[in-house]
Amino acid sequence: MQGVNGAVSSKVAVGKSIIHGKGLFAQERILKGEAVVDFSRAGGEILSEEAAAAYFARGNDYSIQIADDKFFVLTDTSTLAEEDFSNHSCDPNCGFRGALLVVAMHDIEKGEELTFDYAMVESSSFYGLNCHCGSKLCRGVVRGAIGWIQFSRSAIKVISLNILRRK
């Protein structure tokens, strides 16, 4: 994949985030549609919905729903890698192409934090978190896919997960 060596693009680095702890930041301009994170290259495993709910209940929230009843989760959260610092925003600049590839939804300037809407990767009933993204569009609470229905049709074409397209 052009631009991504390992799980994170060479144009991206971890830095201090005003959203939450650490985040991913553009080290140079990133063009619309460019791949920035490939979670398929991160260490993880696929769990059933029941197992993912138990994983989440133990305080682990590093999961991406990849099918109606399948979740990709990180295998070892004790040593977080760069891609694990992807922060949420209710007004994200990144979205998904397929289930595990994060791409820029518009051009991203050097120094800008890369974010995606966590609701894009969950439609499960057990998922939820309080949001402090600071966006003018902040919903306050992030729940599954229903939370981002207000996105335009063109944005949804770029960021939709395959499982949500089928529903």
Buried (B, 14 or more C-beta within 10 A) or exposed (E): EEBBEEBBBEBBBBBEBEBEEBBBBBBEEBEEEBBBBBBBBBEBEEBEBEBBBEBBEEEEBBBBBBBEEBBBBBEEBEEEBBBBBBBBBBEBBBBBBBBBBBBBBEBBEEEBBBBBBBBBBBBBEBBBEEBEBEBEEBBEEBBBBEBBEEBEEEBBEBBBBEBBEEE
